[in-house]
Amino acid sequence: MNQLPAAALTRPQSSAGSVCNTAPISTTTSPSSVKGQRSRKRESSSASEQDGYEGIFGDKRRQPGVKRACNECRQQKLRCDVVTEPLYTTCTRCQRLNLECKIESNFKRVGKRSKNAEMEREIVELRRQLGLQQASPPTTGPTIKAPLSTSASPTISHLPAHMDQYMGSEEAVASLMDLRSGLEGGSFLRSPNAQLLLTRRIGDIILTHERVQELFHHFFTFYHPFIPFLDPAKTPDEYHQSSVLLFWVIVSVATRRYDPSLLTSLAGPLSELLWKTLAEVPQNYLVVKALCILCTWPLPISSTSSDPTLMLSGLMMQVAMQIGLHRPSHAQDFTKFRIELREEELRDRVRTWATCNAVAQRVATGYGQPPSTFYDWTLAPSGAHEPSFRLSDDVYGRLLIETFSNKVTKALYSNRLDPVGLVSDSERSVHTIFLAREYEDLEQKLQLDGSFSTVYLRAANLHLHLSAFFDSPSSDDYHIDLFALWRSTTSFLEAAFNVNTAAGNVLDYSTNYILQMIIAAGFSLLKLMNSFFASHVDIEYGRNLFNRTIQAIRSISVFTNDLPNRLAEVLAQLWRSSGAGSRRSVATNDSTDSSLQLKVKCRMSMSLVFDSVWRWREEFQAQGRGNLESALKNPTNPDSAVESATTSTADNSLAPSALLGGTLTPSDSFGGESNYEVFDPLNWMLDGLVDLPYDISMGPDMEAQGLP
């Protein structure tokens, strides 16, 4: 075969070193040369798609305007619609799967082989850790902590102890090959008979399907009757598929009595999941349900300064209105997607909106703050609506009770002409009379018989009559208001202690609102029985009721050093120091003093609690006797000092040290602050004494800033 001259095979180069397309080529080529040309064509095309890839013709740098895929789509070799200019816009796939959409020049795909090799190394490390643990004496905790590796794969630091009923140590380690979840997902564990067992996982916590079933049954048996707005017929898997946050909130509430150690482990991951979910927009209305439950049973805390319940309550109402729960029949107006609600879905939205308002009102009453409720046409009397808008008798009755509490707050604590919102004595007397009549009408209408609604109704009555502590001792109706306060206090406590359900007495599972009202009732008993009013009541009955109150608060407490236990200890210490219930004050029919007046007045009906805690701080901690850390290890018995107190002189420790005509003198100030009416003592009274056994993390950014 004739060969072309060497000059004919020469390919002219451009000034930039690129291949010129006008170069002459041979009319007769060998198979090997064709193969080489195809190879060079593929390599050249690959070099133009990936930045920094060096082909056979040299370094092909990515030209301006060339589109690149994000890391996640490149990993999966999928088409990506990310936009980088002029503004970076997340691709559709990352947005749908909630992935981090970013482009890195040094990104390299990770093959399945390397992932499998990493998991094998983790399994080897777990085997070694299990072998060391089996050789060492058994520990009391149910956790397995193993430093697996420095890779990004999730580590398991909490494996439930009951997992042994399904598999041994070797099977548990081998089953880790079946993990299919991230932070909030599920996973599978392999049983001894090679079956895959469904589990649920959050952070480092893994729960088996059977354990989840038990916790859900526990929740719907003991907790759900307090706010009956969920569907018990739905399975845990259905709840998890619809809302991961709602699923884990139900689990965490159920662990309060079922397994407190699990609650300790769940607190951090649940808090992180909560704030991560709230940061997403738009929200699902099932997130509103999760916030309702969290505001009803908050995570245990040691002081109110780290309590986010009031903030979560406001978020709950704002999210509910943002997604249109207050206009359930016009949900289409609050979303860009087409919505067609069935009758049951519409009824569920109305029920959720009613529960939101009831929970928000209870949070506001319990914390002594203005409510963020919105009682509109949707929550009007059930007879004014079509069947889809009608609430059940139980839910509607509780809504009426909280509507009454809202009227009390607006009538007695919303005076725009007063610095702390209090109305005058004459106005308060008139409002109290009319509200008392309305309460009687509501009681006749509901016809309650020892159910949960009875406790809520008695709490609303107590909320009304706690305003007696703001009355002037010189007012004509002062004694009448105190008697009404005594009756409302005792009737509420009796209703709370005797509530009966199909599951028995469920006081230990009470909501945070009922706990707050029990604490307020306890301080009310303490004040009334340590004043001139003690001569007008049954001392023995009051003493026994106070002891039951202390026991109830301690039984509702979840941990030995949480806020309920600390407030119970404060109550017991004040009771012992005052000698209340062990003697009658020498009094005549006309002997009335100012011992029941409050210094703290800006927290509405709960001002009594904040005022009493401030006085405990002034009496005990100022004298070095207020060490709650040691007292909680040996709780105070309110009756242990009765005998010694009978011979003691009168102790007016709960009375203001210098109170004249209901005003405070500058000498009464604590820490240089004389305006107690705008002072919030409970936020710091009990701070920094002891800590709970867990750290509620709100996310890595907030944790770095030192936020709880």
LOTOR-958838 format. One line per 8 residues: number of its first residue (from 1); for each residue y, z, x of C-alpha. Coordinates in steps of 0.2 Angstrom, whole numbers, padded with zeros to 4 digits. Layout:
NUM> Y:Z:X | ...;
// end
This chain:
1> 0000:0000:0000 | 0017:-0005:0007 | 0029:0010:0010 | 0047:0010:0006 | 0059:0013:0020 | 0064:0030:0024 | 0082:0027:0019 | 0076:0023:0002;
9> 0069:0040:0000 | 0084:0049:0005 | 0092:0058:-0010 | 0111:0059:-0008 | 0118:0077:-0010 | 0135:0082:-0019 | 0148:0092:-0010 | 0141:0108:-0019;
17> 0124:0104:-0013 | 0117:0099:-0030 | 0105:0085:-0033 | 0113:0069:-0037 | 0105:0059:-0052 | 0109:0042:-0045 | 0097:0043:-0030 | 0084:0029:-0029;
25> 0066:0033:-0033 | 0050:0025:-0028 | 0042:0013:-0041 | 0025:0018:-0036 | 0022:0037:-0035 | 0006:0047:-0032 | 0000:0060:-0044 | 0004:0074:-0032;
33> 0022:0068:-0031 | 0023:0068:-0051 | 0016:0085:-0051 | 0029:0091:-0039 | 0043:0084:-0049 | 0037:0092:-0065 | 0036:0109:-0056 | 0053:0107:-0049;
41> 0060:0103:-0066 | 0052:0119:-0074 | 0059:0130:-0060 | 0076:0122:-0061 | 0076:0126:-0080 | 0070:0144:-0077 | 0084:0146:-0064 | 0097:0141:-0077;
49> 0091:0154:-0090 | 0090:0170:-0080 | 0104:0177:-0069 | 0100:0179:-0051 | 0083:0170:-0051 | 0081:0160:-0035 | 0072:0143:-0038 | 0066:0130:-0025;
57> 0083:0122:-0025 | 0092:0138:-0020 | 0102:0152:-0030 | 0107:0146:-0047 | 0121:0158:-0053 | 0123:0160:-0072 | 0138:0149:-0077 | 0151:0155:-0089;
65> 0147:0153:-0107 | 0128:0154:-0104 | 0121:0166:-0118 | 0110:0180:-0113 | 0098:0191:-0123 | 0099:0210:-0123 | 0086:0221:-0114 | 0076:0225:-0129;
73> 0074:0206:-0134 | 0070:0201:-0116 | 0057:0214:-0115 | 0048:0207:-0131 | 0053:0189:-0127 | 0062:0186:-0143 | 0077:0177:-0149 | 0093:0187:-0148;
81> 0109:0185:-0157 | 0120:0197:-0147 | 0138:0193:-0145 | 0147:0198:-0129 | 0164:0190:-0131 | 0177:0193:-0136 | 0169:0209:-0143 | 0152:0216:-0139;
89> 0142:0215:-0155 | 0124:0223:-0157 | 0111:0210:-0161 | 0102:0210:-0178 | 0085:0217:-0171 | 0092:0231:-0162 | 0103:0236:-0176 | 0088:0235:-0188;
97> 0077:0245:-0177 | 0091:0257:-0172 | 0088:0252:-0153 | 0101:0253:-0139 | 0108:0235:-0137 | 0114:0232:-0119 | 0113:0219:-0106 | 0109:0224:-0088;
105> 0109:0212:-0074 | 0096:0221:-0064 | 0084:0223:-0080 | 0066:0218:-0077 | 0053:0217:-0090 | 0039:0230:-0090 | 0022:0223:-0092 | 0008:0231:-0102;
113> -0002:0234:-0087 | 0011:0245:-0079 | 0013:0255:-0095 | -0006:0258:-0096 | -0006:0263:-0078 | 0008:0276:-0081 | -0002:0283:-0096 | -0017:0284:-0086;
121> -0008:0294:-0073 | -0001:0306:-0087 | -0019:0308:-0093 | -0025:0313:-0076 | -0011:0325:-0074 | -0015:0333:-0091 | -0033:0335:-0087 | -0028:0344:-0071;
129> -0016:0355:-0081 | -0029:0359:-0094 | -0042:0363:-0081 | -0030:0375:-0073 | -0026:0383:-0090 | -0044:0385:-0094 | -0048:0394:-0078 | -0033:0406:-0080;
137> -0033:0420:-0093 | -0028:0414:-0111 | -0010:0415:-0116 | -0003:0421:-0133 | 0008:0406:-0136 | 0001:0390:-0144 | 0011:0379:-0132 | 0005:0367:-0118;
145> 0018:0363:-0105 | 0014:0350:-0092 | 0026:0341:-0081 | 0019:0324:-0083 | 0030:0312:-0073 | 0048:0307:-0071 | 0046:0292:-0082 | 0054:0289:-0099;
153> 0038:0292:-0108 | 0038:0307:-0120 | 0031:0323:-0114 | 0021:0335:-0126 | 0026:0353:-0123 | 0020:0360:-0140 | 0003:0356:-0146 | -0002:0367:-0162;
161> -0015:0380:-0159 | -0025:0375:-0175 | -0028:0358:-0166 | -0044:0365:-0160 | -0052:0364:-0177 | -0052:0345:-0174 | -0056:0342:-0156 | -0059:0350:-0139;
169> -0047:0349:-0124 | -0055:0333:-0118 | -0053:0325:-0134 | -0035:0331:-0136 | -0031:0323:-0119 | -0040:0307:-0123 | -0031:0306:-0140 | -0014:0304:-0131;
177> -0018:0286:-0128 | -0016:0284:-0147 | 0003:0289:-0147 | 0013:0277:-0157 | 0029:0286:-0160 | 0046:0290:-0153 | 0057:0305:-0156 | 0055:0306:-0175;
185> 0039:0296:-0178 | 0021:0299:-0181 | 0006:0298:-0170 | -0013:0298:-0170 | -0025:0310:-0163 | -0043:0306:-0160 | -0056:0318:-0168 | -0073:0322:-0160;
193> -0081:0309:-0171 | -0069:0295:-0165 | -0058:0295:-0180 | -0039:0294:-0179 | -0030:0308:-0187 | -0012:0305:-0193 | 0000:0317:-0186 | 0019:0319:-0187;
201> 0030:0322:-0172 | 0048:0327:-0169 | 0053:0330:-0151 | 0039:0340:-0143 | 0032:0346:-0159 | 0016:0338:-0166 | 0009:0343:-0183 | -0007:0337:-0190;
209> -0008:0330:-0208 | -0017:0345:-0215 | -0004:0357:-0207 | 0010:0346:-0215 | 0001:0347:-0232 | 0000:0366:-0231 | 0018:0367:-0227 | 0024:0356:-0241;
217> 0013:0366:-0253 | 0021:0382:-0247 | 0038:0374:-0249 | 0036:0368:-0267 | 0027:0385:-0272 | 0040:0397:-0265 | 0056:0388:-0261 | 0058:0373:-0273;
225> 0060:0384:-0289 | 0077:0390:-0282 | 0084:0372:-0282 | 0071:0361:-0292 | 0078:0343:-0289 | 0063:0336:-0278 | 0048:0327:-0285 | 0032:0338:-0281;
233> 0021:0324:-0285 | 0026:0313:-0270 | 0016:0315:-0254 | 0023:0321:-0237 | 0020:0303:-0231 | 0031:0296:-0245 | 0044:0308:-0240 | 0043:0304:-0222;
241> 0044:0285:-0226 | 0059:0287:-0237 | 0069:0300:-0226 | 0063:0307:-0209 | 0077:0320:-0210 | 0072:0326:-0227 | 0054:0327:-0222 | 0058:0339:-0207;
249> 0070:0349:-0217 | 0056:0353:-0229 | 0044:0357:-0215 | 0057:0369:-0207 | 0061:0378:-0223 | 0043:0381:-0226 | 0040:0388:-0209 | 0052:0403:-0212;
257> 0038:0414:-0219 | 0023:0403:-0215 | 0025:0402:-0196 | 0042:0408:-0189 | 0036:0403:-0171 | 0036:0385:-0177 | 0053:0387:-0184 | 0059:0393:-0167;
265> 0052:0377:-0159 | 0059:0366:-0173 | 0077:0372:-0173 | 0082:0362:-0158 | 0074:0345:-0162 | 0079:0347:-0180 | 0097:0350:-0176 | 0097:0335:-0165;
273> 0090:0324:-0178 | 0102:0331:-0191 | 0118:0326:-0181 | 0111:0310:-0175 | 0107:0305:-0193 | 0124:0311:-0199 | 0132:0299:-0186 | 0125:0284:-0194;
281> 0135:0274:-0207 | 0131:0270:-0221 | 0120:0285:-0227 | 0105:0286:-0239 | 0106:0298:-0254 | 0090:0306:-0248 | 0101:0313:-0233 | 0111:0322:-0246;
289> 0096:0330:-0253 | 0092:0336:-0235 | 0109:0343:-0233 | 0107:0352:-0250 | 0091:0361:-0244 | 0099:0365:-0227 | 0115:0373:-0235 | 0103:0383:-0246;
297> 0092:0389:-0232 | 0102:0387:-0216 | 0093:0389:-0199 | 0094:0408:-0194 | 0109:0413:-0184 | 0116:0429:-0176 | 0134:0427:-0181 | 0145:0417:-0193;
305> 0154:0409:-0178 | 0139:0398:-0175 | 0135:0394:-0193 | 0138:0376:-0198 | 0134:0378:-0217 | 0151:0377:-0223 | 0154:0361:-0213 | 0138:0354:-0219;
313> 0142:0358:-0237 | 0158:0347:-0235 | 0149:0333:-0227 | 0136:0334:-0241 | 0149:0331:-0254 | 0159:0318:-0245 | 0143:0308:-0241 | 0137:0309:-0259;
321> 0154:0302:-0265 | 0154:0289:-0252 | 0138:0282:-0258 | 0143:0284:-0276 | 0132:0298:-0283 | 0147:0304:-0294 | 0146:0286:-0302 | 0127:0283:-0303;
329> 0129:0269:-0316 | 0141:0260:-0305 | 0132:0262:-0288 | 0135:0243:-0285 | 0153:0247:-0282 | 0149:0257:-0267 | 0138:0245:-0257 | 0138:0227:-0252;
337> 0119:0226:-0257 | 0113:0222:-0274 | 0106:0238:-0283 | 0096:0238:-0298 | 0092:0256:-0303 | 0077:0260:-0314 | 0080:0274:-0327 | 0070:0287:-0316;
345> 0081:0282:-0301 | 0096:0284:-0311 | 0091:0301:-0317 | 0087:0307:-0300 | 0104:0302:-0294 | 0112:0312:-0308 | 0101:0327:-0304 | 0105:0326:-0286;
353> 0124:0325:-0289 | 0122:0340:-0301 | 0113:0350:-0287 | 0126:0345:-0274 | 0140:0353:-0284 | 0130:0369:-0288 | 0125:0371:-0269 | 0143:0367:-0264;
361> 0150:0380:-0276 | 0137:0394:-0270 | 0142:0390:-0252 | 0160:0392:-0256 | 0157:0408:-0265 | 0146:0416:-0252 | 0158:0412:-0238 | 0174:0416:-0247;
369> 0181:0399:-0246 | 0189:0386:-0259 | 0175:0375:-0266 | 0174:0357:-0263 | 0165:0353:-0280 | 0169:0339:-0291 | 0165:0342:-0310 | 0168:0325:-0318;
377> 0161:0315:-0333 | 0144:0313:-0325 | 0142:0332:-0326 | 0149:0334:-0344 | 0138:0342:-0358 | 0122:0333:-0359 | 0124:0328:-0377 | 0138:0317:-0372;
385> 0127:0305:-0362 | 0113:0293:-0364 | 0096:0299:-0359 | 0097:0293:-0341 | 0111:0305:-0338 | 0104:0320:-0346 | 0099:0335:-0335 | 0084:0346:-0338;
393> 0089:0363:-0346 | 0085:0373:-0330 | 0097:0362:-0319 | 0110:0360:-0332 | 0110:0379:-0335 | 0113:0383:-0317 | 0126:0370:-0316 | 0135:0379:-0331;
401> 0134:0395:-0321 | 0142:0388:-0305 | 0155:0380:-0316 | 0160:0397:-0322 | 0160:0403:-0304 | 0173:0389:-0300 | 0184:0395:-0315 | 0184:0413:-0308;
409> 0189:0406:-0291 | 0203:0396:-0297 | 0209:0409:-0309 | 0209:0424:-0298 | 0211:0417:-0280 | 0222:0401:-0281 | 0239:0407:-0283 | 0251:0395:-0274;
417> 0265:0408:-0273 | 0254:0421:-0264 | 0251:0420:-0245 | 0232:0423:-0248 | 0231:0416:-0265 | 0229:0432:-0275 | 0237:0433:-0293 | 0247:0448:-0298;
425> 0239:0464:-0306 | 0244:0460:-0323 | 0238:0442:-0322 | 0222:0447:-0315 | 0219:0459:-0329 | 0222:0446:-0342 | 0211:0433:-0333 | 0197:0445:-0331;
433> 0197:0449:-0349 | 0195:0431:-0354 | 0183:0427:-0341 | 0172:0442:-0346 | 0171:0435:-0364 | 0167:0418:-0357 | 0153:0426:-0347 | 0146:0434:-0362;
441> 0146:0418:-0372 | 0137:0409:-0357 | 0124:0423:-0357 | 0121:0421:-0375 | 0120:0402:-0374 | 0107:0402:-0359 | 0096:0415:-0366 | 0088:0419:-0349;
449> 0073:0430:-0347 | 0071:0436:-0329 | 0070:0418:-0321 | 0080:0412:-0306 | 0094:0407:-0317 | 0096:0425:-0322 | 0100:0430:-0304 | 0113:0416:-0302;
457> 0121:0422:-0318 | 0122:0440:-0313 | 0129:0434:-0296 | 0143:0425:-0305 | 0147:0441:-0315 | 0148:0450:-0298 | 0159:0437:-0291 | 0171:0440:-0306;
465> 0171:0459:-0305 | 0173:0461:-0286 | 0191:0457:-0289 | 0193:0475:-0294 | 0195:0479:-0276 | 0212:0470:-0276 | 0218:0481:-0291 | 0232:0493:-0288;
473> 0226:0511:-0291 | 0241:0514:-0302 | 0236:0500:-0314 | 0232:0505:-0332 | 0215:0496:-0331 | 0209:0502:-0314 | 0195:0514:-0320 | 0189:0501:-0333;
481> 0188:0488:-0319 | 0179:0499:-0308 | 0166:0503:-0321 | 0164:0485:-0324 | 0161:0482:-0306 | 0148:0496:-0305 | 0139:0488:-0320 | 0139:0470:-0313;
489> 0133:0477:-0296 | 0119:0486:-0302 | 0114:0473:-0315 | 0114:0459:-0301 | 0103:0470:-0289 | 0091:0474:-0303 | 0089:0456:-0308 | 0087:0451:-0290;
497> 0074:0464:-0286 | 0064:0460:-0302 | 0064:0441:-0303 | 0047:0435:-0308 | 0039:0418:-0306 | 0022:0410:-0307 | 0020:0414:-0288 | 0025:0432:-0291;
505> 0040:0441:-0284 | 0049:0428:-0272 | 0063:0439:-0266 | 0058:0436:-0248 | 0061:0417:-0250 | 0078:0419:-0257 | 0092:0408:-0253 | 0107:0411:-0242;
513> 0118:0413:-0257 | 0108:0426:-0265 | 0107:0436:-0248 | 0126:0435:-0247 | 0128:0442:-0264 | 0115:0456:-0261 | 0125:0461:-0245 | 0141:0461:-0255;
521> 0133:0472:-0269 | 0127:0484:-0255 | 0144:0486:-0248 | 0151:0488:-0266 | 0139:0502:-0269 | 0144:0510:-0252 | 0162:0509:-0256 | 0161:0516:-0274;
529> 0149:0530:-0270 | 0160:0535:-0255 | 0176:0537:-0266 | 0183:0547:-0280 | 0173:0535:-0292 | 0157:0544:-0286 | 0159:0558:-0299 | 0157:0546:-0313;
537> 0140:0538:-0309 | 0122:0543:-0306 | 0121:0548:-0288 | 0102:0548:-0287 | 0101:0531:-0295 | 0114:0524:-0284 | 0106:0531:-0268 | 0089:0524:-0273;
545> 0097:0507:-0277 | 0106:0507:-0260 | 0089:0510:-0251 | 0081:0496:-0260 | 0096:0485:-0256 | 0093:0488:-0237 | 0075:0485:-0238 | 0078:0469:-0248;
553> 0090:0462:-0234 | 0078:0466:-0221 | 0064:0458:-0230 | 0074:0442:-0232 | 0078:0442:-0213 | 0068:0430:-0203 | 0070:0437:-0186 | 0074:0454:-0180;
561> 0090:0450:-0173 | 0097:0437:-0185 | 0113:0440:-0196 | 0105:0448:-0211 | 0096:0461:-0201 | 0112:0465:-0191 | 0122:0467:-0208 | 0108:0478:-0215;
569> 0110:0489:-0199 | 0129:0489:-0202 | 0126:0495:-0220 | 0114:0508:-0215 | 0125:0515:-0201 | 0140:0516:-0212 | 0130:0524:-0226 | 0124:0538:-0214;
577> 0141:0541:-0206 | 0149:0543:-0223 | 0136:0554:-0231 | 0138:0543:-0247 | 0125:0548:-0261 | 0122:0565:-0254 | 0137:0574:-0262 | 0150:0572:-0275;
585> 0168:0571:-0271 | 0178:0585:-0279 | 0188:0576:-0292 | 0197:0578:-0308 | 0200:0566:-0322 | 0216:0560:-0314 | 0212:0560:-0296 | 0214:0543:-0290;
593> 0217:0538:-0272 | 0218:0522:-0262 | 0201:0523:-0253 | 0195:0507:-0261 | 0209:0496:-0255 | 0205:0482:-0243 | 0214:0477:-0227 | 0205:0459:-0227;
601> 0211:0450:-0242 | 0209:0431:-0238 | 0191:0429:-0241 | 0191:0430:-0261 | 0177:0440:-0268 | 0168:0441:-0251 | 0184:0450:-0243 | 0174:0466:-0246;
609> 0161:0461:-0234 | 0173:0456:-0220 | 0183:0471:-0223 | 0168:0483:-0222 | 0162:0475:-0206 | 0180:0476:-0198 | 0180:0495:-0202 | 0162:0497:-0195;
617> 0169:0489:-0179 | 0184:0500:-0179 | 0174:0516:-0181 | 0158:0513:-0171 | 0161:0500:-0158 | 0178:0507:-0153 | 0169:0524:-0150 | 0155:0516:-0141;
625> 0142:0519:-0155 | 0140:0501:-0161 | 0126:0495:-0150 | 0117:0484:-0162 | 0105:0478:-0149 | 0097:0495:-0147 | 0099:0499:-0165 | 0089:0484:-0171;
633> 0074:0489:-0161 | 0074:0506:-0170 | 0082:0502:-0187 | 0093:0515:-0195 | 0085:0524:-0210 | 0099:0527:-0223 | 0091:0543:-0230 | 0087:0551:-0213;
641> 0103:0560:-0211 | 0105:0566:-0229 | 0101:0584:-0226 | 0114:0585:-0212 | 0127:0576:-0222 | 0126:0588:-0236 | 0134:0601:-0226 | 0147:0590:-0217;
649> 0165:0588:-0222 | 0171:0573:-0232 | 0171:0557:-0221 | 0184:0544:-0226 | 0179:0532:-0213 | 0179:0518:-0226 | 0196:0522:-0231 | 0212:0514:-0223;
657> 0219:0525:-0209 | 0236:0522:-0214 | 0239:0514:-0231 | 0254:0516:-0241 | 0257:0507:-0257 | 0244:0494:-0253 | 0253:0488:-0237 | 0249:0490:-0219;
665> 0260:0497:-0206 | 0261:0490:-0188 | 0251:0504:-0181 | 0236:0499:-0191 | 0234:0483:-0181 | 0219:0480:-0171 | 0221:0471:-0155 | 0240:0468:-0158;
673> 0237:0459:-0175 | 0245:0467:-0190 | 0242:0453:-0203 | 0224:0457:-0208 | 0226:0446:-0224 | 0224:0431:-0213 | 0211:0439:-0201 | 0193:0433:-0201;
681> 0184:0447:-0192 | 0166:0443:-0196 | 0167:0428:-0185 | 0168:0439:-0169 | 0163:0456:-0175 | 0144:0453:-0172 | 0146:0440:-0158 | 0138:0441:-0141;
689> 0128:0456:-0144 | 0110:0448:-0145 | 0104:0430:-0146 | 0091:0422:-0156 | 0075:0416:-0147 | 0080:0398:-0148 | 0095:0387:-0144 | 0101:0376:-0158;
697> 0106:0360:-0149 | 0118:0348:-0158 | 0114:0334:-0146 | 0116:0331:-0127 | 0135:0327:-0128 | 0139:0343:-0138 | 0127:0353:-0127 | 0136:0348:-0112;
705> 0152:0354:-0120 | 0145:0371:-0123 | 0144:0369:-0142 | 0130:0378:-0151;
// end
